[in-house]
């Protein structure tokens, strides 16, 4: 967790709440980490490597949406309570991440609202350039909590 810049300088109490929820995940280049339409379980924070995020329209070919590298994150669908991932993610370099189960992060936010707000705002800032209404989504997670 000390290698995650997004969480650097965070209140030590909040870090201690998060630490047991994160697990390392790594894979080789070419691995499909997330398949569009599969259950949205994990949020991933990239320590090293790069992924390609793609979306396949119902009646078309996959479209590359973005590339996410070191210090980025992907799998936000798991946090906002979506049932399935809305995009596919493929490692285009060997990948080293920490991942957290979306349900566990949402539970932490409900049980510890102040910590949850800080954590979610930090995570949302990482994706804000790709995510137009990040602030509204963070508020929604905090208000709705475990309803999902």
Steps between C-alpha positions, in 0.01 A plus 500: 500500500797730550557474124160653414550876441123559502495408868822678596467748786162353594396492864674195653170380650343489153801317357470241777133447409591448134816291535332163577254549211762531226658195338783492245414392146744465213495355149694496176448717197213373287288385795136605495455628856137608464250379242213734414175353633661290775405561865656825625694383803831686532652845474868489396774754581799471265843486660689415179393432143235622259157379396274570205135571579259411219127506448312275260169640379223244465521502120859607437867438542685585823610862537807597704376748759828574678834375624565505873848475648690519823309670784173470305201285580234299321193295587302792645175313419571284806496805725190672366296184545459396136416134458740458207807669357418744221837461325773243446852553629808329353856524633722640225806484727569266788270624773540539874199627696320504829132420481209543736158339486236765429262366766771527766584857401133602506459333842800694631338821371178424686673397824751789491341787301781753551767250395279389211457854374877563505582166335235533228596859423863396456401212273257715301771762443711234329227430244347848483650572158316192365193543718289811461284478815746352749388727783135401458589130491699529825204667670267233364718220640505665840126566504391163363764299685418132509165525318670346195 
